[in-house]
Amino acid sequence: MPVAVSNPALPVVQSVIVFTVLLWIGIGIIQWFVLSKWTKKYKPYKELHKKIDEKLNYNED
């Protein structure tokens, strides 16, 4: 039967990997919240911009 060799650095490496993954996911969630707030603020701006463009383009008939 094969004997399992225990590497003393393995728990440290696993901890670093888990921490990195959790940090990556956390940053992604924060960016998602920030961008969704930005999108909500951007939509009224684009609607107003469209209305102004329609008013300014009255000579294109």
C-alpha positions, 0 to 999 in steps of 0.5 A: 500500500502507498504511504501518504507523505505529509508535507508541512507546507501544504496547509499554508499553501491551501490557506493562501489559495482559499484566502486568494479565492475568497478575496477575488470573489469579495472584490467581484461582489463589491464591483458588481454593487458599484457598477449596478449603482453606476448603471442606475445613475447612468440610465436617466442621463442617457434618457435626458441626452436622447431627449436633448438630441431629439430637440436639437435635431429638428432640422433633419427633416 
